[in-house]
Amino acid sequence: MYGRDWHAPLQIIHVIGSFLRIWSVYSMYSYLSHTGASVVLFIFSCLVPSSVVFLVMQRPWKGRPLANTQVVPSVINGALTALYFILWGIGLKSCGPVRAVLAEYSGAVLGVVSAVLYGRRGNIWKKNIPLNDKPDSEDQTKETLNMKSMVAPIFAGILSALRRVIARRVSLKNQLKRRLHAITIASATCFLFPVAMWDMIVGSTNVELPFSAWAFSSTILFGIILIFYVDSIAEERLHMVFSSPRHLMVAGGCLIVLEILYKMDFSLPGFLICCILLGFGIYEATSLERGKRDYKQDSDISNGIFEDPIQMSPLPT
């Protein structure tokens, strides 16, 4: 019961952190759509101070030396993170915050299903993951453009799931996870540097430089730095991972509030239907993952791994 007393404050922290992160998404979308600024330059401008903050706070060079088997995957994870930010920013600019956020969850679920099934029963995600609202039949061109615009955030969601899996595999302790995340963000900044310089050199001259006080600061503080610690707390204390129905429910509530505040073209019934279908897809994906884990545990028991009662220990609560 004592541990349960901490759940309510932690859940409040998670809700507030998720709201601030999605609020930064709306500020980023508003700036990019109104100014036509480069997505790559904007992301790079936000990653530079974010990587400095993570390095100063975590100091991965201090403490117990990190093994190459941990540093090298974290550097590779930085390349995936850089590509994730680029694809997600392009998707946000082309299809808006709601579709970009929901597509990110769709891609994350697709990544979970792919990891569990290894190619088997690949049609299940097509039935459970909404890719877009029902388009107007009078404009087939708009339908094609909307479907194409969803590709980038969906792939970004797949990369997001992949980089989270890599981060979990190389770090067993929470403090180690934060140190390696600092290396990952710094690596992503380094990988993105030549791309940003090339985009600035060969880019259009009439595009404004990616600077806006609110969009810049909110993306750094809420969209990159704060959300990492909030998601870490939710995963470690509340056992709430990104690809979970509870995480989607919190994000959906934040999206509804911000859509109303920003007076966007928003259909509440259609949004709720998409969230329900997507939540069902997440539930199916996580149930498949649990079934695979239970099957592996049963196989280990049948092979006699847990025959010795001395080796068995109660699971942590």
C-alpha positions, 0 to 999 in steps of 0.5 A: 500500500505504501508504494501505491501512495506514490502512484497518484503524484507520479501520474500527475507528473506524467500527465503534465509532462505529456501535456507540455511535450504536446504543447511544444509540438503545437508550437513547433508546428505553428512556427514551421507552417507559418514561416516555412523554416527548414525542419532539419535546421530547426531540429538541429538548433534544438538538439545542440543545446539539448545535448549540452544540457544532457551532457552537463547533467549526466556527465557520462565521462564520470563514474564507472567507465562505460564499456564499448558494448554500451557506448557503440550501440548508443552512438548507433542509436544516435544516428537512428534518433537523428533520422527519427527527428527528421522524419517526425518533423517532416510528418508534423509539418505536412500533416499536422499535430494530431495525425503526426502524434497518432501516426507515431503511436501507430509506428511504435505499435508496428515496431512492437508487432514486427519484433514479436511476430518476425513477419508472421501475421503481418496483416493484424496491424492493418486492421487495428492502426488508423492511418488517416481520417476518412478522406473526402471522396470528391478530392482524390488528389488530397487523399493521395497526399494525405496518405503519403504525408503519413508515411514519414511519421509512421516510419518515425514511430518505428524508429522511435520504438527501435531506439527505445529497444536499443536503449533498454538492451544496453542499459540495465540500470536507470542511472546508466540509462541516463548517461547513455542517453546523453551520449545518444543525443550528442551523437544524434547532434553530430550525425545531424550536423553535416545534414544541417550544414548542407541544407543551409548551404543549398537550401532556398534563400527565401526560407527563414532561419529556424528561430522562434523564442517560444517554439525553440525553448519549448521544443528544447525544454519540453519536447526533448529534455523534460519528456525523457525524464518524465517517460523514464519515471513512467516506465520505471515507477508506473510500468507505463511504456510508450506503446501502451494504452494508458500512454495513448489515453494521456496523449489523446486527452492532451491533444483534445485540449490543445486542439480546442485551445488552438481552434484547429479543424478538429472532429472529436467523434472521428478522433475518438474512433481513431484512438479506440482503434489504435488503442485496440491495436496497442492492446493486441500488440502488447498481448502478443508480446506477453504471450511470447514472453509467457511461452518462453517462460513455460519452455524454460520451466519444461526444460528444467531451468526452474526445477531447483527451488533455491533458484526461484525468487519472488518477483518485485512488486 
